[in-house]
Amino acid sequence: MAHRDSGSLRPVIGVALVAALGGLLFGYDTGVISGALLTIESDFGLTPLSSGVVVSSILVGAMIGAAGAGNLADRHGRRPVLVTAAAIFTLGAAMASFAPSAAILTAARVVLGLGIGVASNLVPVFIAEIAPPLYRGRLVGLNQLMITLGIVLAYVSNYALEHVNHSWRWMFGIAAVPAVLFGAGMLAMPESPRWLALRGHTERARAALTRLRGPDDPAAVEAELAEAATRAGDTAERTARKNRWRALTSRSVRPVIVAGVGLQILGQASGVNTVIYYAPKIFESSGLGSSSSILATVGVGVVNLVMTPVGMVTVDRIGRTKLLALGAFTMTLALAGLAAALAAGGQHSSVAWLAVAFVILFIAAVATTLNVVVFIIPSELYPLRIRGTAMSATMFSNWTMNFLVSLTFLTLLDTLGGAGTFTLYAAVCALLTVFALRCVPETRGKSLEQIEQELLTK
């Protein structure tokens, strides 16, 4: 396939950026609670238990949203479900901003979680289906870049609004602005041409592809449309669409489901989000003071943001499988080093800062590898006929594992200590390295239809 110049890429980049606003909202709404919680606890007199309920309720909503979004998107299209997600984000921001009680705030967080679950499911799928094969990895990676940007913006808003009365209301409320922009932008975007072809809307699919690829190469548009239409027109494909959930267990689909779902489970079980959620506590346990721990946590956020574009550029050059395996191996070394530093720690500042260095290495590896491919790989592997439904199963497993790991981290830390806990996570990362090399097919540079045909043939 010929390389496209930067001019012909502009339309698809614009559409991908609008869709990736869903990732920005994902990051902001998960990150904002870290600064908002202190004043929420003061305003509502929360106990540790009720604070935990407020924080974790967003994960419950995300599980529900991820589980339901795919089937809706396979039936009604990607764009209308993403527009609905924007409306959910707006409603959740308004509910949280004006919440009169902890119970209403918890309900608002569940609503925001619904939006996050839908966005985590469909934004990667939508971008993958509109992107040219040579640039698909970095374009889908825009979603992860916007997630990390959203987290940083949440930290910035927490700091900027810290001394405002009832600051948490403003922290939640300003998220309505990008939510409205996301919804308005998606209304102006084309539907996924591959979904249109799947549903038999050939002329609309042609118009969408022409808008995305530009009018200068109609032959390339027709070739891409014909490839998509061939897969959509297959009788077995049409039959399978009637039983999408049952199709996930078929022999032809099972290997890619194992690859996609296994990646989510092992990726979350590696402890990546425990470092994001509990970085200050980890640093304090290594011997740093409170102020130094907060400063080191800011460094974690900056490294996460800065290193994500490195992974976006790399993923289309060396491939998904090699990048994931290299990252998982580096994560293994970093967590083993962190465990050793915590075991030797005490209150020696040099050892404490060594622990910080290992955490930074871990986050850099995660940002450039795992966090980039975790959405790209499943969005490319699954057959078109069940892609949305398969992504529902995949992201449901992601959010469920996220919830379980977050729920058990402090207990593990108390039971095993820092050294034992991160040794356990290092072992999971080692397992992820082997899993990447043995179970995850390479998809770099291939059209979605080529990937599907190759996997079905195997």
N, C-alpha and C positions, 0 to 999 in steps of 0.2 A: 504494500500500500504506500502511495506517495506521501511525502511529508507535506503538511499544510503550512502555508506561511502565516505570519502573525496576523495579517489582515483578515484571512478567512477564519481564524480562530476567534476573532473578537465577538461575534454573536454568541457562540457557545460559552465563552468565558463570562459574558454578561448574564446569561441565563443561569449558569452555575453559581455565580456570585449571589444572585437573588435567592436561589434555592438554599444556599449555604447560610443565609440569615437564620434559617431554622437551627443550624449548628451554633450560631452566636447566642440565640435564646437558650438553647440547651446548656451552654457553658455558663451564661450569666445566671440563670435561675438555679443551677446547682451550686454555684460558687457564692452567691450573695448571702446565703444563710450564715456563713462563717462570721461576718461582721454584724449582721442584723440580730443574731441570737441574744447578744448581751442586753440590748435594750428591750427586746421582746420579753425576756425573762423578768426584767424590772417592771415593765408595764403590766404584765399579766400574772406576776408572782409564780412563775413556773417552777416545778420541782425537777430534779434531774430526769425522772421518768417522763414527765410531760414534755420536757425539752427534747428528749430523744424521739418522742412520738412526732413532734413538729418537724424535726430534721428528717427523719426517715420516711415520713408519709409521702414525700415526693418520689421515692423509689417504688412505693406501692403503685402510685399512679403510672409511673413509667412502665412497670411490668404489664399493667392492663392495657395501656396505650400501644405498646409494642406488640402485644398478642393480637389485638384487634385490627390494627391498621392495615396489615398486609392483605388480608382477605378483601377488605373494602377497596383497597387500591387495585387489586386484580379484577374486581367487579366494575368499579366506577371510574377508574383512572387515577394516575398519580397526582395530577394537579389539583382536582377538587378536594382530595383528602388533605393535601398540604395546605390549601386555603382554609380548610376546617381547623387544621392544627394552629394556624395563625389566630383564628378566632378564639380557640381554646387558650392560647397563650395570653391574649388580650383580656379575656374574662378572668383568668387566674390572677393576672397582675392587679386588676381592679379589685377583685375579692380580697386579695392579700393586703392591698394598700388600705382598704377601708374596714378590715376585719374588726368587729367589736369584741371578739373573744378568742381565746386560744383554740376553741373548737372550730370556729369559722376559719381561722387561719390555717388549721390543719386541713380542713376541707379544700381551701384555696391551694395549698401545697399539693394535694392530690390532683387537683385540676391542672396545675402547672406540670405535674408529672405525666399526665395524659398527653399533653402537648410534647413533652420531651420524648416520650415513648414513640409517638407517631413520627416525630422528626428524626430520631435515631434510626428508625426503620426505613423511611422513605426518601430522605434527602440523598443518601448514598445511591439508592436504586435509581432515582430520577436522574441524577448527574451521570451515572454510569450508562444509562440508556440514551442520553443525548450526546455523549462524548465520542470523539474519534478515537480509535484504538490506541494510536501512538501516544496520546496525551491523557488517556482515561485515568491512569493512576494519580497523576498530579491534580487533575480536575476533581476527582472524588476526594483527594486529600484536602481540598479547600474546606470541606466540611470539618475535618479535624482542626485545621488552622483556625477556623472561626470559633470552634468550641474553646480552644485555648485562649483566643482573644476575648471571648465572652467571660471566661473565668478571670482574666486580668482586669477587664472592665468592671467586673463585680468587686474586685479588691479595691480598685480605684474609687468607685462610688462609695464603698464602705468607709474609706479614709476621708473622702471629701465631705461626706454627710455626717461624720461622726458626732459633731457638736450641734447638729440641728435637733430641735425638739421632735420626739417620736421619729427619729431618723429612719427606723426600719420601714415605716410606711412609704417614705420617699424612695428608699432602696428598691422596694418591690414595685412601686408604682411606675418608675421611669422605664421599666421593661415593656410597658404598653406601647411605647413609641416604636422600637424596632419590630414589635409584634404587628402593629398596623402596617408598617412599611413592608414587612414580609408578606402579609396577606394581599396588599394592593399590588405588590410586585408580581406575585404568583398569578394573580388574575390576568396580568398582561403577558404572561409567558405562554409558549406553546405547550401542548400536551406531549408526553413522551411519544415519539413516532413509532417506537417498537410496540408500545401498548396499543396504539391506534391500528397498526398493522395486524396485531393479534386479534383485535375485535372486528377486522374487516373494513375499517374506514381508510381505504387506500388513498383517496384524494386528500384527506386531511393529513395522513401520514406524509404524503409527498410534500404538501405545503409546509408542514412543520420541519421536515428535513431540509427543504430549500431555504427556509429562514435560518436554520442553524448552520448550514454549510455554505450559504451564499449562493447567488444565482449564476456564478461564473462557470460552474462545472456540473451541468445537469446530468451528464453521463454517470458521474460518480454518485450523485443522488439516486439515480435509477438503480444502479448496481447495489447500493446499500439497502434500498427499499426492497428490491427483489430478494435479497438474502434474508431480510427480516420476514418478508411475506411467505417465503418457502417454509420457514420454521413454523409460522403461524398457521399455515394452511394444512399441515399434516393432520391426518385423521386421528392418529393416536394423541396428538396434542389437544385437539378439540375435545376428545373423550376425557382426557385427564383433567381438563379444566373444570369438569363437573364434580370432581372428587379431589379437590386440591389437597386437603389434609391427608387423605389416604395415599395420595401420590407421593408424599414425602417418605413413605416407607418402602416404595418400590425398589427393586434391585438396581435399576439404572440410576436412581437419584440418591440412594443410600450413601455411597461414598462421598458425595459432595456435601451432604447434610452432616456427615461425621466430621468432615474438614471444617465446615463453617461453624457448627455448634461447638465442636471440640476446641476451636480457636477461641471462642468467647469464654468457655468455661476455664480453660487453662490460663488464658490471658488475665481474667479477673482473679483467679486463684493465685496468680503470681504476686499478689499484694500491691499492685500498682496504685489502686485507689486508696489503700490505707496510708500510703506515703502522702498523697494529696490531702486526704481528710485529716490526718493526725500528725503531720510533719512537726509542728511545735512540740508535741508530746514526745515524739521520737528523739528530737534534738535535746530536749530537757533530760531524757533518760540517759543520753550519752555524756551529760555533764555540763551542757551549756546553760547559761542563765536565761531567764525569761525574755529579756530584750534581745539577746543574741539569737535565741531560737526564732523569734518573730522575723528578725532580719534575714536569717538563713532561709526561712520559709518564703519570703519575698524572692530570694534568689532562685528557689525551686520553681516558682511561677514564671520568672523571666526565662530561665533555661528551657522550660517546657514550651514557651512561646517561640523563642528564637530558634530552637532546634527543629521544630515541626517543618518549616519550609525546606530544611536540608533533606528530610525524609521524602517530602513531596517531589523534589527534584531527582532524588536517587531512585525512587521506586520504579520509574519507567526506564531506567538505565540498566540496573542489575537484576531486576525482577522481584516479584513478591516473595517467593519462597526463600531465596538466598538472603534477602533483607531481613525477613522474619527470623530465620535461623541465626544469623549473625547477631541480631538484636537480643534474642533470647539467651544466647551464649554470654553476651556482655552483661546482661541483667543477672545471670547466674553468678558471674565473677563479682559484680558490684554488691549483690546481697550477701555473698559469702564474706566479702571484705567487711561489710557493715556488721555482720554477726560477730566477726572476730574483733572488730573495734569495740563493740558493745560489751563483749565478754572481757576485754582487757581494760575497759573504760575507767571506772572509778570517777574521779573528778579532775583528771589531768586534761587541761585544755587542749594540748596537742593531739591527744587521742580523740577528744570530742570533735575537733575540727577535721580530723581524719574521717570520722563517721559522716560528717557533713559532705566531705569530698566523695565518699562512696554513694551517698544519696544523690548527689548531683550527677555522678556518672550513671547511676540507675535511671534517673529521670531523662537524661540526655539520650540514653539507649532506647527508652520507652518512646520518647517523643519522635525520634527519627525512624523507628521501626514498627513496634507493635501498634502504637496509636494510629499510625498512618495506614497500615494494612488491615487492621481489624474490621474496618468498614469496607475497604476496597475488595478484599478477597470474596466474601459472601455475595456482594453485589454483582460480581462477575461470574461466579461459579454456577449459580442456580439457573435452571431452564426458565425461559420466558413465561411459560404457561403457569408456573407456580412461584415465580420469583417473589412476589409480594408476600404470599403465604409462608414461603420458606424463610424470608427475612423476619417475619413475625416470630416464628419458632426460634430463630437465631438470636434476635434481640431480646426476646423474653428470657432466654437462657443467660444472656449477658446481664440483664438487670437483676435477675434472680440471684445469680452468683455474686454480683456487686453487693446486693443486700445482705447475703449470708456472710461474705467476707468482712464487710463493714461491721456487722452485728457481732462477729466472733473475735475481731482483732484485739480488743481490750482484754477479753477473757484469756486469749492466747498469751498476750503480753504479761498478764498477771500470773498465769500458770507456768509458762515456759521461760519467761524472761525475754529480753530483747534478742539475745544471742540465739536462743532456741527458736523463737518465732521466725526470725529472718533466715535461719538455716532451713526451716521448713519451706519458706517461700522460695529460697534458692533452689531447693530440690524440684519444686514445681517448674521453675524456669528451665532447669536442665531437661525435664520431661517435655516442655514446650519446644525446646531445640530439636529433640528427636522427632516429635510429632510433626514439626514443620517440614523436616526433610523426608519423612516417610508418608505423610498423609495429605499434604497440601499441594495440589497440582499448580504448575506455573502457567500464568495466563498473560504474561507481558506481550504487548504488541499484537494480540489477536482480537478479532471482532467477537462480540458476544455470541454470535451465531456459530463461529468457528469453534469457540470454547465448548459450546453446548454439543455440537456434532462430535467433536473428539471424545468428550467424556461419555456420551451415549454409545459411541462405537466401542470404547474400551469396556 
